Amino acid sequence: MPELPEVETTLRGLEPLITDKKIVSIHIYKKKLRWEIPSHLMNTLKNQTIKSISRRAKYLLLQFEQGQLVMHLGMSGSIRVITSSKPLKKHEHFELKLDNKTSLRFHDPRRFGSVLWQKTDETLSLLKNLGPEPLSYEFNKDSLFESSIGKSRNIKSFIMDSNIVVGVGNIYASESLFLAGISPKREAGKTSKKRLTILTKSIKNVLSDAINNGGTTLNDFSNVDGNPGYFSQILNVYGRGNMPCMRCSGKIKRIIQNQRATYYCPKCQH
């Protein structure tokens, strides 16, 4: 599943290609994704100009005069900008044809992604009650510590909760906890402020490194230009079950937490 760095990488690739471009036509080839693509987009977006593109959590927001197109990549989605005359590929469900003879196309084999509309004066329920962005000043040692007080859940599921902080997916949660030397099994509420301070920095460092390396190559993800991400080449624990720890002589262990695979080093993380 594309995580925050993959979405941020997509945003940075799309921005110079679509900003200030006018939409000539809109095509919905498969209406039913995770939710139905609103039919009114055919009229709402025609002749409208893309003012800007931004990100909130794992959602991409294309800004228009009267609202925002809200897109989520789901489990296997990707977005590319190509010459409009190129043949449509299988699983390309949504297309915006632009005035420079290019097209933004949304590709999603599993159809867990979404294309929704948000008016200027409203906020979709999906975007309400989200925690701070992990690379923002709002996410800091104090915010993480205050949120952890009284929490008995394990620290890994805690930092993956989008109400606590957005965008820390399964891969980056394991990597951040390894960097911080914290066991994923430790209770959030029993983790000291000193250790949470280290974890906050680790989350920021891991996500920044992933963004700089183009995201993580896992299964279906590719950048806006179709090239894979490269962060998977430098993962410390994720996907390395029974392999030697890069920090000590121990072996990486794989366990299941909240129905998700967790990787950690029992020697380094406690």
N, C-alpha and C positions, 0 to 999 in steps of 0.2 A: 504494500500500500504506500503510495506517495506520502511522505511526511513533510513537515514544515520546510526543511531545506530544499526538497524537490519542488514544492510550490513556490518558494522564494526564487529558486533558479528559473522556473517557468516564467514568473513575473518579470524578472530582469531580462529574459530573452524576448518577451513579448513587447515590453514597453516601447522600445524604439521603433518597432514594426507597426504598431497599431495606434499609438497616440496621435491625436489630431486628424485621424482618418475618418472619412464619412462612410456610412454604411449604405451601399447601393441596394442590396437585397438580403433577405433572411430566409434560410431554408431549414426546415425541421424534417429530418428524414426518419427519425424514430422518436416519437413523442414521449413514450414511457421509459424513463430512466428510473432513478430511485423515486423521484416524483415526476409527474408529468411536466414537460416543458410548456409554459403558458402560451397558448395560441395567439394571444394579443401581441406577442413580440413581433409578429409579422408586420403589424402596423405601427406599433410603438417605436420600434427601432429604425424604421425606414427613413433614410435621409438624415439620420441623427449622427452627430460627431462624437467619437470617443474622446472625452476630455482628458482622462487619465486612467491609470490602473493601479490598484493597491491590493494589499492583502490583510485579512483579519483571520488569525489562526490559520486554518488550511483552506480558507475560502479566498478566491480571487474576485475582486470587485472592479468592474468596468464602469467608470463614471460617465453618465450622460446628463443632459440638461434637466431631465425630469426624474431621474432615478439612477439605480445601479443594476447592472446585470451581475448576478451572484453565481459563481461557478465553483463547483467542487469536483476534484478528480476521482473521488471514490476509491476503489481498490485497484483499478487498472487504467484509469483515464489519463489522457495526455492531450495537449493542445499544440497545434503547429500552424504556422503561417506560411502558405505556399502560393504559387501562381494559380489563379482561379481556374485556368484552363486545364489543370491537371485532373485526371479522372478521379472520381470519388473512390476511396478505399472502403473495404468492408469495415463495419463498426464505426464509421464516421456518421454521427447522428445529428449533428448541428453545425451550421455553417453561416458565417457572416461574410458576405462579399463586400470588399472595400473599394473605394474609388480609385485606387492605384493598381487595380487589376490583380490584387492578391486576395486571399481568403483566410480567415481564421476558422479552423476546423477542430471540432471536439470529437475525439476518438475514445471509445470506451467499450471494450469487448464484454465486460461483465455487467455493464449498465447499473453500477452502484453510484455513479457520479450524478451530478445535478446541474441544471441550468435554470435559475429562478430569477424573479424580478423583485426589486425593492424600491418602492417610491421614495422620493426625497424626504418626506415627512414621516416615514415609518421605519421600523427595525424588524426584520424577520425574527421569528422565535428562535431560529437556529443561531442567531448572532447575539441573543440576549444572554445575560448572566455569564459571559465568558470572562475568564481570568485575564491577567495582564500578559502582554507579549513577552516571551522569555528574554529577548534582547533589548527590552526597554528598561528605563530607569525605574518604572513602577514595579518591576520584578526584582526584588532584592532580598538580602538576608532577613530583614525585618518582616517583609510580607510573607515569606515562606515559613518563618518560625511562627508567626501569629496564626497562620492557617493550620499549622501542625498541632497546636495545643489541643490535647484531649482526643486526638485521632488514633484509633487502635489499628487501623488498616496498615498493610505493609507499605514501606516507603516508595516502592516502585509504582504501585497502583496510585499512590498519593500524588506523585509528580506527573503521572499520566492523566490526571483528572483535569479537564479543561476549565473547570471552575476555579482551580488553584492556579494553574498556569497553562496557557494554550501551546499546542504544538510539540509537546515532548512525547513523541510516539514510542513504540515498543523498542525499536533499535536504539534510539538515542537515550532512552531511559537506562537501558543496560550499560551503555557506554559511559554515561555520566556518572552512574553509581560506581563503576570500576575506577574511573579517574578520581573520584572522591574517596575511594576506599571504604565505601559503605555497603554492607550486605543488603541485597534486595528484600530479604526477609525481616529486616529490622522494622519495628513499629515506628510510624511517623512521629507519634507523640512522645516517643522515648528516645528521640534523636536530639542531641544537644544543639543549641544555637550555633556553637562553634563549628560543628560538623555540617549543619545546614548552610552555614556561610560558605564553606568549602564546596558543598553541593551546588549552591547557586552559581558560583564561579565556574564549576565544571560543566553545568548545563549550558551556560553562555559560551564557553570555549568549544564544547563539542558541536553545538549547532553552528557556530561561526565557522569552524573548520569544515563542516559538512557543506555549508553554503559555498565557501571558497573553492571546494573541490567538486562542485556541481551536483551535489546530492548523492544518494546511495543507489547503486545498481542492484536491484532485486526484482526478479521476474519481469514485469511489464514496463517499468519506468524508463523514460527517455526524456532528454531535454527538448526544448522547443524546436531545436534544429535537427532532432532525431537522433542525436548522439547520446550514449549512455552516460550516467553520472559515474564518478570515480571514487567516492568516499569509501566504498566497500573494500577497497584495496588496503585501507589502513584501519579497519575495525579491530579493536583490541580483544573483545570477548564475543560479540554477537556472531552466531553461526559457527563458533569454534569449540563446540562441545568435545570434551576429552582431549583437546589439543593443549600443548604446553602454554602456560601463562607467559606473556611477554615481559612480565615484571619479576616473577619468582620461578621457583622450580615446580610449582604446583600445576594441577590440571584444571582447565576450565570445566565447570559443571553446568549442566542443563537441567532446569526444573520447569514445571508448569505453574504459573500464578495467574489466577483470574482468567483461565483458559488461554493464556498467551505464554509463549516460550520465553524463559528468562535465562540469561547466561551470566555467570559470575565466577570469580576465583575465591574459593573458601579461605585460602591463606591470606590473600591481600585485602579481602573485604569482610568486615566484621561489624 
